[in-house]
């Protein structure tokens, strides 16, 4: 392995300030900020979302109302199909009447 080409692999704290959650792990990411954890000082990387604040992991996931979405679709596109059905129904009795 070549010397002096690999980044330093060290302990780093990922900090989610919104949830006040700190995760100590190892990484090569660089950071100018430091934080004290368990009596030692580590480089700190601030993150916006972690498993402590993400809705999927916290159980606060919003479920979409699929019935409302279907009704919205029917309202928008279903009205366009109805005139075609009426036109088909109007021509069908004329064709039946001609066969008798």
C-alpha positions, -999 to 999 in steps of 0.1 A, spaced: 0 0 0 13 35 -9 22 57 20 7 92 27 -21 90 1 -49 78 24 -69 101 47 -67 97 84 -92 73 98 -102 84 133 -130 87 159 -156 113 149 -189 125 166 -219 131 143 -242 155 161 -279 160 154 -287 193 172 -324 190 165 -327 158 185 -296 164 207 -283 131 195 -245 122 194 -231 93 175 -195 83 180 -181 64 151 -150 62 129 -146 82 97 -122 100 74 -144 131 72 -127 164 81 -141 189 105 -128 221 121 -154 219 150 -147 197 180 -169 184 208 -163 168 242 -178 134 248 -171 111 277 -142 133 288 -124 133 255 -124 157 226 -134 145 191 -140 162 158 -177 170 154 -198 169 122 -232 185 125 -260 167 106 -296 177 99 -313 144 102 -304 112 121 -323 81 132 -333 100 163 -351 128 143 -362 111 111 -400 105 110 -396 69 97 -375 58 127 -394 79 153 -428 64 143 -442 98 133 -444 89 97 -473 107 79 -496 83 59 -511 97 28 -549 94 23 -549 73 -9 -587 74 -11 -586 112 -13 -560 110 -40 -581 86 -60 -612 108 -57 -591 138 -68 -580 118 -98 -615 108 -106 -627 143 -103 -601 156 -126 -600 128 -152 -632 109 -147 -654 137 -160 -636 136 -194 -645 99 -199 -682 103 -192 -691 121 -224 -676 93 -244 -697 67 -226 -728 88 -233 -720 90 -270 -714 53 -271 -747 46 -254 -766 69 -278 -752 51 -308 -758 16 -294 -796 18 -293 -797 31 -328 -777 1 -340 -799 -23 -321 -831 -6 -335 -818 -10 -370 -812 -47 -366 -848 -55 -355 
